[in-house]
């Protein structure tokens, strides 16, 4: 299922700013009892997941990952199977599945429980080798694992679209690696102004050095 998601910013702006896991397959996965041996989660058109919470493994038989994980939970049937878990090559770990399901369901939104001005930190890097990723996921993880940062502020620092930042943070939250350190209920305009001021200072510094070199070169002619 590994792929790189592309972002349609105009479409994302028309969506709600947040979503609840209870509306999607990710909600089903998060509610599974860890002692269950073998569960089938089926969509009539998009395929099925064979999940073993007890083993921490899953098998994906999905024709359209985005369509599957973005479908409403009511479209799925969930069946506990008494047979043994199929002895085949396993597609991935449960953590990979939770990331995949949340990243697709987010569609540029923050999962309930996170707000855009929350100061968060990733407690560790997620495993990105066998899941869908985004163009800047490495930069997001590098920032948020090293420095506690506001979600919105982090997006401004990295100069990326908010829909990508929101989706990656939502996926990380589903995996359980987001530590909420501070919550700013009101819009922190001073924080955003500070980022803008830093950008301007950097740009002016670069511009000043360029024109200084140019003047020195012309003066030497």
Phi, psi and omega in degrees: 000353185299133178195170176254123181282141175257153187244125174260095187297320181297320178292319182298326181294338181275350181274166172296158182283344182218165177217161178249138182296337183297344181273353190227177180299330179301326177295321177297314183297318182290339182266356181291136177291133182296346180272354182290141184273317193204114181235138174251125177246111190242140171245135187298339182239333189262349179118202184211159172244135170253116190237136173239093178301326182295319180273344182071035184224164177208160173234129181256127172236070189239131179275333184214097186299315181299313180296323180294308186281345177264354179289150179292146184303330182296343181279350186262150168248139182239123185230131173274125183258134182274349180290171175285152177298133184306133180272076178227176177296127184279135181292324182178180179274163179301324179300320178296320181294319179296318177301310183301312183296317182288321181298317179289319182294329185299316180049045178085015182240159174272137177292148175307136183109346175237143175236156191293338178260009174297139172270119186230165173215138174280129182287340176195171176285140171285162175278111186256012187277338185228029180227168173292142180232178178238166184303328186242021185298324179296318180293320179298313181294322179297318179293309190280344173278333183266324187229124171299126189215144171296141183300313179293319178297319179300320178298319178292320179299316182279347181057054177237167180290144182294330181295325177290315179300315181296317183293318179295317178296324178295318178296318179296323177297318180295326179285338178093027183247012179261123175255119179275115185260331182200146179235120176259107184291320181270152179300125182265082183292332179297323179298314181291325178296323179297317178298315180298320179294319178296317178301312182299319180296319179295314180298318180293324178295315178297317180297318180297318179295321180297311182291330176296316178295320179297317180296319180296321180293318181291326180293335182274355181286000000 
